[in-house]
Amino acid sequence: MRKFNFIVVLFVFFSALLFGGDEFFVSAGAAAVFPADSHFKDFYGSMQFSPELKAGYRFFDSFYLWLGYSFYAASGTIPLIGDEARVNHHFLALGIGWETSRGRRLQSDLFAALVLAGFKEQAMGETVSDSVVGFELGSGLRYFLINNLFIGAAVSYTEARLSLSETEISLGGLHLLGGFHLTASLGIRF
């Protein structure tokens, strides 16, 4: 069954490259995330790696709707206790964008989205989790290598404000989920 699924995905991919239009796009990439929350940076580090997936549909002229997903996970050691703490942040975005072409191969865009951000932290046998709505704003460039295959680069800022009550493993108060993203991606239009 897996072999059949792989063949179908390859067939669709190459058909889109050879015969596709340009209304839809999908891309996969990696981002360097610089978290906005100072407590998070102090404990887990000032940069995280995040895989990112994005799909979109151009619905009118230069405007497109898009759906994206990204996440990152980190771990750190609690001082004096020596126990390991782990955190996961997940982001599901639904947004709108505007794109413009500069010549035949170069394209730029501006985008904005509502984001559903999820938070989960585990330490000392306790788990704290929650989700909250936030936003994402960004801009990017795409360079088309051949017909519908492109590489992209984007810079964006994501923020969701989460208010937590204090527990043994979590500082209470306002937590900022997200931060600045520098993303490189590979994608196709079809």
Secondary structure, 3 states (H helix, E strand, C coil): CHHHHHHHHHHHHHHHHHHCCCCEEEEEEEEEEEECCHHHHHHHCCCEEEEEEEEEEEEECCEEEEEEEEEEEEEEECCCCCCEEEEEEEEEEEEEEEEEEECCCEEEEEEEEEEEEEEEEEECCEEEEEEEEEEEEEEEEEEEEECCEEEEEEEEEEEEEEEECCCCCCCCEEEEEEEEEEEEEEEEEC
